[in-house]
Amino acid sequence: MNRWGIPKWLEEEVKARDKTCVYCGVQLLESVPRGYPRKDVATWEHIINDARIITRENIARCCASCNSSKGTKMLSVWLRSDYCKQNRIDENTVAPVVKKALQCL
């Protein structure tokens, strides 16, 4: 289990599924190469901001930029933010796991 309470089996499953940010689609980096910004590094994300929901439908990987921007905002609110508008992120461009979460809201 990692420090966010995600079991190893789920961590491996999500890493295999989410090679790109589930929000903006950038190719995720596992670590920051020397001289590169941290913005594209993979971070763990609770799509629905509830740390108690540790399921394949709620745990995802996104870039540090999107994770920082989303913070604790509700997904539907964040998708209307200036950050999402500037980066052309909306309910049609996000990964299938996020689209599915949106249907449940």
N, C-alpha and C positions, 0 to 999 in steps of 0.2 A: 504494500500500500504506500502511495506517495504522500507527501506532506499535506496534500489537499483532500486526503481520504479516498482517493481513487484507487481501487484494487488493480493490481498488476495486470490481470487479464483484460480489464476494461481499458486501461492505459494503452496496452499494446493494440487492442482492437481500434481504438480511436486514432492512434498514431498511423495505423495502416490506412484508415479511411481519410483522414484529414492531412493530406500532403500540402495543401494550399489553405490559406486563411478562409474560414467558412463565411466570412463577410466580404472582404475585398478581393479575394482570389490570388493574392501574392504568394509566390513560392516561399514556404516557410523554411527558416534556417534553424538548426538544432542548437547552434551556439553562434556567438558573434565573432566572425573572423577579424583579425587585427585590422584596424583602420575602417571598419564598416560600422554604420549606425545600428543601433539595437532594434529599430522599428520593425524589421522583418523576422525577428526571432519568434519562434513558436511559444505561445503561452496557453495555459489551460483556461477554459471558459465554461461558465455555467450559462447556457443560453437563457434560461429562465433564472433570474438571480435568486436562487435558493440553494445554499450550499448543502442542504439536506437531500436534494434530488441528485443522486449520483447514478445516472442511468445512461445508456448509449444514446438516448434521445435528448439528453440535456447536457452531457459533457462533450465538448468540442475543443478544437485547437484553432486559435486565431493569432494574427500577428500582434505584436506588442502595441502597435499604433492603434488598431481597432479596439483592443482590450482596454487600453488607457482611455480612449475616447468614450467607450460605452460605460465603463465604470460600473456603477450600481443602477444605471438607468434601466427602465423597462425596455425590452427590445422594440416594441412598437413605437415608443417615444423616441428612442435613439435613432431609429430608421428615418425619422423626420428631421434630424439634427443637421446643422450646417456641415459638420464633418462628413456625414453620409452624402449630402447633396454634392459637396465638393469632390468626393471620391466616387461618385456615381454608384452608390450602394443603395439598393432598395429591395423590396420583397421579391422582385423578379430576378435579381442578380446574385442573391445569396445562395449558399450551398443547400442541397436538398434537406439536410438535417435541420437547418434553420427554417426553411419553408414549412416543414412539417410542424415545427414548434409554433410558428405563426398561425397555423390552422387551429391550434388548440387554445389560442388566446381569446 
